[in-house]
Amino acid sequence: MMDPVTLMLLGTAPAVLKVADTLAQILLLRARADLARARAAARSEGDKPGGAR
């Protein structure tokens, strides 16, 4: 038989995984937004090479 702490931890695992999944989705959305902003900034530069004036 398992001790009460182990049973409690096993019972909370689905909730912990759901929170972790939500946080991962938020981080992914932020990263995609940052990438989109960086691409938009690069386009607004006129696609000039790095050393061009």
C-alpha positions in Angstrom: 0.0 0.0 0.0 1.2 3.5 -0.8 1.7 6.2 1.8 -0.7 9.2 1.7 1.9 11.6 0.3 2.5 9.4 -2.7 -1.2 9.1 -3.3 -1.6 12.9 -3.0 1.2 13.5 -5.5 -0.2 11.0 -7.9 -3.6 12.7 -7.6 -2.2 16.1 -8.4 -0.2 15.0 -11.4 -2.9 15.7 -14.0 -3.4 19.3 -12.7 0.3 19.9 -12.6 0.7 18.7 -16.2 -2.2 20.9 -17.3 -0.6 24.0 -15.8 2.8 23.1 -17.4 1.1 22.6 -20.8 -0.6 26.0 -20.4 2.6 27.7 -19.5 4.4 26.1 -22.5 1.6 27.3 -24.8 2.0 30.9 -23.5 5.8 30.8 -24.0 5.3 29.4 -27.5 2.8 32.2 -28.4 5.2 34.8 -27.0 8.1 33.4 -29.0 6.0 33.4 -32.2 5.0 37.0 -31.5 8.6 38.1 -31.0 9.7 36.3 -34.2 6.9 38.1 -36.1 8.0 41.5 -34.7 11.6 40.8 -35.6 10.6 39.8 -39.2 8.4 42.9 -39.5 11.3 45.1 -38.3 13.6 43.5 -40.8 11.1 44.1 -43.6 10.8 47.8 -42.6 14.5 48.2 -42.9 14.1 47.6 -46.7 15.9 44.3 -46.7 19.2 46.0 -46.9 22.4 44.0 -46.2 23.9 44.6 -42.8 26.6 47.0 -44.0 24.5 49.0 -46.6 23.8 52.6 -46.1 
